[in-house]
C-alpha cells in the first residue's frame, strides 16, 4: 500500500487514502507521521482485496515535521 492522499492531519496523526500498487484498491485508514511509520509500517500493510504488500522499490514519503520536533 502507499499513501494516495492525506485527507486530514492533526499534529502527527492523520487519515489518508491508501492505494494498492498491484490492484489499485483504495482504503481509508489512520496513520502517524514519523519516519518509522512511513518506512516500516506502510510497506508492510496488506491490501484487503489482493493481500499483497509493497514491492521492494517502494519509496516512502517524507514527514511533515522532523522526527525530533515536538508538535
SULHU-V998789 format. One record per helix or strand of 2 or more residues. SS is the DSSP state (H for helix, E for strand). FROM is the first residue (numbers start at 1). LEN is the number of residues. If there is no record, write none. Layout:
# SULHU-V998789
ss from len
SS FROM LEN
SS FROM LEN
This chain:
# SULHU-V998789
ss from len
E 2 9
E 13 7
E 26 7
H 35 10
